[in-house]
């Protein structure tokens, strides 16, 4: 397969009217109250967090054709060339949820991204704990959830970045990839966004209907997590480094390495058993 060049890649804009019609005409997508696409912004997450106190902002979607100051985990920069990625944030209010369960929202979103990419793009996507999405061991998507203030109930903005048509020369790091480079069957970002929103609405609504019970979510996450069974290196907060085989994900969403349950850290797959 010939490596695509930047000049050979077509990058049409998102079809916002098509997406809004889908929200209006598709029962499952009526979950979302509003959808907005901007040409450029610093961070879709930051924009929605700033609006969290506005009335009617619940279950809102913001997409940007280009993101100038996107943030990943540990405040790492996430910059997208125009129309080459999906840069999307969703604001949700989680009424009645226990604080210790809030951390499952980004993990749920990871399941959403994996399922949408498998079904719509035809790629073998998997999760790397906690919520990176890999294709062939290379990162195609990152997820960042941030808590906002919103009138006494948990308000979370969850951001999703997906490399769609980036070429090798445009990748942010060597271990990244894009749907284009992975030979995806679908590169139309409008189609991909609709798939993502459909999966998110279904998973979130089911979780809420279950009273925020995580049983089914835990099972879904474990089934898609390529970290389980892999030899890993975890850089923990405070500088400690832990290596070993990832034995599983516990009921709190923590990664189990040997006899340790890790709740935060940078994890690298050293050798996979899958």
Steps between C-alpha positions, in 0.01 A plus 500: 500500500639839398537742789258789443640852483343811646426636153312185395260493795150645464368673814143623455332690784258339740143511372340673798151512349511128434599438860227726634240326285618169642452634852151620413386196304669207677333403828823379660679824417227713658709437813705805396351845558723693260794461265740770388797494262758779509777556251772542761535522876758459769331203665150359462520374857590843636221663298232270639636523855469879476133460405412233756289735707276605211141371502425230244863411442457137613586225250657749259757425232776730376727414207789698355649473154833603652610510862784730598549414867343162562609317812565135563575329828749683724431821301686372193433700184260358243519703178311403186559605140177643357241231412744213556360386833180474695525744790179463698377566852174401668362657818282283723345537844511187712215546744505267799835339420738407782829697479708182493321384186566819298834360381316243290376765253828529305529120502146476363602747230795279411261209444287732286794599279618140457152378403437789260835455324458124473147527362537802272867513401559123498821521704618274781492764773575414863544684828824574681430572865358732600348653187732514200379324185751299299511345156783252453659621823508864385288778647216629282290671765525660841230589750500763774219554752489813716260593777328837470293700747132495427259569783566234757490189281787326322563654160765336285638598162654206319719572200588261220778548247530258208767508232308457176705605197840583646793383291821357645668841490212660691482253788567665837718213627657192337272256683184668365296404196192617314198335343648584160828324578315204653309442176160587646194430289345836592673839522196726474513688830129578489419129482749424775364773729145373456619149594682635807198698615268203449723272706546761772128570530419129527771415753444806717122464501528132595744583780275773636193273477692240704544753781870545413566133574836411341461121467427493127743781430783318677437189289491703177822681587691185590392333175655783297813569706824389335698591812369194680757223456769735372835561664494866594707780645304745716642837601306587814440841657797587716753339268465131589528260206320167509547220246322170462213323331167681514279241665172683452277797574336500843144608579617856565658532155855467633772311314629198693873437454619207706347561843467879449190688389600817314250786474716746304819493297653488153491144372711361216437158346831316493377164375143400425346157545205563268 
